[in-house]
């Protein structure tokens, strides 16, 4: 086939990838684990884009990386089907429906705050308490087994509460990785089926180099160029690059970046986080809400898109950079031991965020605590979908305030 034919075939493939992921972006409620289930049904069972074993290995790869696992799995699937354009098409299809809804909510909250009663906003904040508590519960059960991991979790939470800053959180994760190397021993990885993705090691090294150049260079650039644009890109890129354990863990990093600086008020921050639970697609689209809510420029649609792209950029770079060396990474026992320590620490960071700002700014009276408990039990034990809890919480807040 000619080069022109290859390009045309790739474009057709990218369009098909976009349509497949757009449907998922409009219907995939329930958070990262549910998203991965939807992906399996769509791409393994129905479309047969890859085998069950390849899909399982793809999920293991995405769990190994920092960032949102479901979005990274989508990027990798798009990359396998239609190259780089397929990766972008998968991300756009899966992400944009909820991102657009979050920016619209931010603009509505800004211009029509009087139409959205304080009771509804408080209800959304109570929903956020329940959702974050559920995330802490589930992640602690998975990542904090044994006295050493629980201790790491508690130390990380204590440090984050005593020193609520992004450098402190990064330091906690680095030290926890070192502790993981010393304390934990990982089991040898089993043989697996290679992922159906062809990228050269040279290309992978270039993408990884760009990831680290931006991670190190953006804070330096933000210190030299005192502008809100570079500062926002730096904050959201760093949040996307340093989040281990899923979308909920981005909460403390984003809160430390946007609330103390005055970019977004704490009430709006928690209301937006609660509203994000009611939407399909990745939780990282919360960044679009924050960008749309900024008190500084860029804000609105421009701010939402800037922050959205900045927080997802590390996922693209890591997926494309790490895939060629995945075989080596997954068999590196030292790397997996370090990751075990980091995972315990990020549960601690999320536990600290559950207390401050989520709990301290929301639970003011016994009724608040009672509602949060009811919604938490509904999420954990009755398996009620988060979007339904959010709707019920907002309606309850409105009724109680009437």
PECORJO-V24624 format. One record per residue. N is the residue number from 1. RES is the residue in one small letter. PSI is psi in whole degrees, -180 to 180 (NA if undefined). D_CENTER is the distance of its C-alpha to the mean C-alpha in whole Angstrom. Layout:
# PECORJO-V24624
n=<N,N>
res=<RES,RES>
psi=<PSI,PSI>
d_center=<D_CENTER,D_CENTER>
This chain:
# PECORJO-V24624
n=<1,2,3,4,5,6,7,8,9,10,11,12,13,14,15,16,17,18,19,20,21,22,23,24,25,26,27,28,29,30,31,32,33,34,35,36,37,38,39,40,41,42,43,44,45,46,47,48,49,50,51,52,53,54,55,56,57,58,59,60,61,62,63,64,65,66,67,68,69,70,71,72,73,74,75,76,77,78,79,80,81,82,83,84,85,86,87,88,89,90,91,92,93,94,95,96,97,98,99,100,101,102,103,104,105,106,107,108,109,110,111,112,113,114,115,116,117,118,119,120,121,122,123,124,125,126,127,128,129,130,131,132,133,134,135,136,137,138,139,140,141,142,143,144,145,146,147,148,149,150,151,152,153,154,155,156,157,158,159,160,161,162,163,164,165,166,167,168,169,170,171,172,173,174,175,176,177,178,179,180,181,182,183,184,185,186,187,188,189,190,191,192,193,194,195,196,197,198,199,200,201,202,203,204,205,206,207,208,209,210,211,212,213,214,215,216,217,218,219,220,221,222,223,224,225,226,227,228,229,230,231,232,233,234,235,236,237,238,239,240,241,242,243,244,245,246,247,248,249,250,251,252,253,254,255,256,257,258,259,260,261,262,263,264,265,266,267,268,269,270,271,272,273,274,275,276,277,278,279,280,281,282,283,284,285,286,287,288,289,290,291,292,293,294,295,296,297,298,299,300,301,302,303,304,305,306,307,308,309,310,311,312,313,314,315,316,317,318,319,320,321,322,323,324,325,326,327,328,329,330,331,332,333,334,335,336,337,338,339,340,341,342,343,344,345,346,347,348,349,350,351,352,353,354,355,356,357,358,359,360,361,362,363,364,365,366,367,368,369,370,371,372,373,374,375,376,377,378,379,380,381,382,383,384,385,386,387,388,389,390,391,392,393,394,395,396,397,398,399,400,401,402>
res=<x,x,x,x,x,x,x,x,x,x,x,x,x,x,x,x,x,x,x,x,x,x,x,x,x,x,x,x,x,x,x,x,x,x,x,x,x,x,x,x,x,x,x,x,x,x,x,x,x,x,x,x,x,x,x,x,x,x,x,x,x,x,x,x,x,x,x,x,x,x,x,x,x,x,x,x,x,x,x,x,x,x,x,x,x,x,x,x,x,x,x,x,x,x,x,x,x,x,x,x,x,x,x,x,x,x,x,x,x,x,x,x,x,x,x,x,x,x,x,x,x,x,x,x,x,x,x,x,x,x,x,x,x,x,x,x,x,x,x,x,x,x,x,x,x,x,x,x,x,x,x,x,x,x,x,x,x,x,x,x,x,x,x,x,x,x,x,x,x,x,x,x,x,x,x,x,x,x,x,x,x,x,x,x,x,x,x,x,x,x,x,x,x,x,x,x,x,x,x,x,x,x,x,x,x,x,x,x,x,x,x,x,x,x,x,x,x,x,x,x,x,x,x,x,x,x,x,x,x,x,x,x,x,x,x,x,x,x,x,x,x,x,x,x,x,x,x,x,x,x,x,x,x,x,x,x,x,x,x,x,x,x,x,x,x,x,x,x,x,x,x,x,x,x,x,x,x,x,x,x,x,x,x,x,x,x,x,x,x,x,x,x,x,x,x,x,x,x,x,x,x,x,x,x,x,x,x,x,x,x,x,x,x,x,x,x,x,x,x,x,x,x,x,x,x,x,x,x,x,x,x,x,x,x,x,x,x,x,x,x,x,x,x,x,x,x,x,x,x,x,x,x,x,x,x,x,x,x,x,x,x,x,x,x,x,x,x,x,x,x,x,x,x,x,x,x,x,x,x,x,x,x,x,x,x,x,x,x,x,x,x,x,x,x,x,x,x,x,x,x,x,x>
psi=<141,165,-39,-39,-38,-44,-44,-41,-37,-39,-42,-40,-41,-39,-41,-38,-44,-46,-39,-43,-25,-42,-41,-37,-25,-16,-8,84,159,-1,178,-44,-40,-39,-44,-32,-43,-42,-43,-46,-40,-47,-21,-52,-49,-52,-20,44,-28,166,167,-42,-42,-39,-42,-41,-34,-41,-41,-41,-47,-32,-27,-30,153,153,179,115,-42,-42,-40,-37,-40,-43,-44,-39,-43,-39,-40,-34,-38,30,-155,-39,-33,-37,-44,-42,-42,-44,-45,-46,-42,-29,-39,-35,-49,-32,-44,-42,-38,-37,-40,-39,-41,-44,-38,-39,-34,-44,-19,40,-31,-25,-22,101,157,-29,-43,-43,-41,-37,-40,-37,-38,-39,-39,-38,-49,-42,-43,-39,-40,-41,-42,-45,-52,-43,-36,-39,-33,-39,-9,51,127,158,-39,-44,-39,-41,-44,-42,-47,-42,-43,-43,-43,-43,-42,-34,-36,-31,77,80,158,-43,-38,-40,-40,-42,-41,-45,-39,-46,-34,-35,-41,-42,-38,-40,-38,-31,-32,145,126,148,151,135,143,161,149,170,126,144,144,56,130,106,139,156,-35,-46,-41,-42,-37,-43,-41,-38,-42,-39,-48,-33,-44,-40,-38,-37,-34,-44,-37,-45,-39,-31,-28,-45,105,73,151,-33,-54,-38,-41,-45,-44,-48,-44,-34,-45,-41,-44,-26,-21,11,109,137,2,175,-35,-28,-15,-18,-54,-37,-44,-40,-43,-25,-40,-25,-54,-31,-14,7,-41,136,152,-37,-45,-39,-50,-35,-42,-39,-40,-43,-33,-26,-21,0,153,172,-177,145,-22,-14,-6,-30,-35,-39,-46,-43,-38,-18,1,140,-9,165,142,145,-170,-141,-42,-46,-40,-44,-39,-50,-35,-49,-40,-40,-25,-16,-43,-33,-45,-49,-39,-42,-49,-27,-36,-22,-44,-22,17,-41,-43,-40,-46,-21,-2,104,-33,-41,-40,-33,-42,-41,-34,-41,-40,-42,-40,-39,-39,-27,-40,-41,-40,-35,-41,-40,-32,-39,-52,116,-8,-52,-51,-27,2,-46,98,-19,165,-34,-39,-46,-42,-44,-42,-40,-45,-47,-33,-44,-39,-39,-46,-48,-31,-3,36,134,141,-37,-33,-37,-41,-46,-45,-39,-44,-42,-40,-42,-39,-41,-42,-29,-12,NA>
d_center=<40,40,37,37,37,34,32,33,32,29,28,29,27,24,25,25,22,21,23,21,18,19,20,17,15,18,18,15,15,13,10,9,12,14,12,14,17,17,17,19,22,22,22,24,26,27,26,27,25,25,26,25,25,23,20,20,20,17,15,16,16,12,12,14,12,9,6,4,8,9,8,10,13,13,14,16,18,19,20,22,24,24,23,21,22,21,18,17,19,16,13,16,17,13,12,15,16,13,13,17,17,15,17,20,19,19,22,24,23,24,28,28,27,31,30,27,29,28,28,25,23,24,23,19,19,20,18,15,17,18,14,13,16,16,12,15,17,16,14,17,19,18,17,20,23,26,28,26,22,23,25,22,20,22,23,20,19,23,22,19,22,25,23,20,19,17,19,20,16,16,20,19,17,19,22,20,20,24,25,23,25,28,28,26,27,25,27,28,26,28,29,27,27,26,23,25,24,26,25,27,27,28,25,23,24,24,20,20,22,21,17,19,21,19,17,21,22,20,21,25,25,23,26,29,28,27,26,23,21,21,20,17,16,16,14,11,12,12,9,7,10,10,7,9,8,5,3,6,7,6,9,12,11,11,14,16,15,16,18,21,22,22,20,19,21,19,21,19,16,16,17,15,12,14,15,12,12,15,14,13,11,7,6,4,8,9,9,12,14,14,15,18,19,20,23,24,24,22,21,21,20,21,18,16,16,16,13,11,13,12,9,9,12,11,10,13,15,14,15,18,19,18,20,23,23,21,24,25,22,22,25,25,26,25,22,21,22,21,17,19,19,16,14,17,16,13,14,17,14,13,16,17,15,16,20,19,18,17,21,23,23,23,25,28,31,31,31,27,27,28,26,23,25,26,22,21,24,23,19,20,24,24,21,21,18,16,17,20,20,19,22,24,23,23,27,28,27,29,32,32,32,35>
